Amino acid sequence: MTNLGKLIPDHLKKLDSYKPGKALRQAEWETGVRCIKLASNENPFGPSPLAIEAIRAATSESHFYPDNGVVELTARLAEIHELDPSQILVTAGGTTLLDIVARTLLGPGLNAVTSKLSFIVYPIVTQAAAAHLIEVPTLNDGYDLEGILRAIDGNTRVVYIANPNNPTGTVLDAQAIDRFLARLPAHVVTVLDEAYYDFASYFAAQRGREYSHSLDHVRAGRPVIVLRTFSKAHGLAGLRVGYGMGPAELMGYLARMKPAFMVSSLAETAALAALADEDHLQRAVENNAAGAELLTPAIAAMGVRVVPTWANFLFCHAGEDVAQLCQFLQEDGVIVRPMTGPWRAPDAFRVTIGTPEHNQHFLSALKRARARVLQPK
Ligand SMILES: Cc1ncc(COP(=O)(O)O)c(C=O)c1O
């Protein structure tokens, strides 16, 4: 018998697979109650009705392979972002883009740098590329850019910056990113991960701050890749579509590394329709800002430390008993994301901002769960 384990390279044996938020059906099956899912930062209003209509209309063409170059969506994105199509690569969600970047730029002996308490896909894709991930301690619950600059060495090829950061929801403003990029050595490519761009832009307008002008860096030809996704504000997480924007030469190399026919025709059609539905997007970002305003003080009033958010979720430091707390919340029909395991924040959970009804349900459930956790045993 072949020892299959022997065939697997050592760096892959240590690889941990991605652990997603608990699926709605699984939680309902476990608890026997109807649940709301506030665990994966999805759009609580679902996809745009225009996207649903476009998907319906396109299903009869499903026997054809999709357009490998995703030409129509790429052209539309180029128009919207004032870039050349050669500067854009559409992928099956932003996570796939991260994987392609790692496989293209990293390898044995090389490293990537990011922050502790950031997106759990960064360690996975880096390790899968046989490279090493350096994680710099956080500053005020977010990225410490000075620390990241100090951690970069001659073998660094990639810096991942989640902006806003997942899971803490903190942001780095446009000027901080400018200063950071100006000091980066030429052998490093920065991934500006703006998965929560629409929410952060809305907050920035409300709060009188400049969140991001990352595309100016792309237009200036700097070694940055800006990541965006249709999974969050556009409500298309289940269809898997996202994109990267960067220097044409680099994006050309990334394109060579992408799996063939990665973006389905339904995903492309839905994304094009979602781009045309500004009302749906506006509803999502407005509801999100109102939800953040309601939830942040209400959670804090229960003695839980909440980090002010720039995204569509809240990072909550509840205490040591967070696994138990999340279990009680689930029994009460609310799925949140414990920050245990790969997130390495065992005293915290993350909750996605929902519809007004979801948020009220969550607050009542949290109150009951806290009371149960704090009960003397
Ligand atoms: C920081 C960050 N980047 C990228 C993504 C990628 O999402 P997707 O693969 O659904 O586009 C996510 C999703 O949770 C995220 O939180």
The ligand as an ORCA input file, in Angstrom:
! r2SCAN-3c Opt
* xyz 0 1
  C     -10.965     40.882      4.591
  C     -11.607     40.014      3.566
  N     -11.042     39.896      2.373
  C     -11.564     39.146      1.403
  C     -12.728     38.451      1.614
  C     -13.164     37.634      0.458
  O     -14.451     37.295      0.323
  P     -14.944     36.512     -0.955
  O     -13.998     35.396     -1.231
  O     -16.302     36.044     -0.595
  O     -14.939     37.505     -2.075
  C     -13.375     38.530      2.852
  C     -14.574     37.754      3.147
  O     -14.978     37.525      4.250
  C     -12.799     39.334      3.855
  O     -13.352     39.452      5.061
*
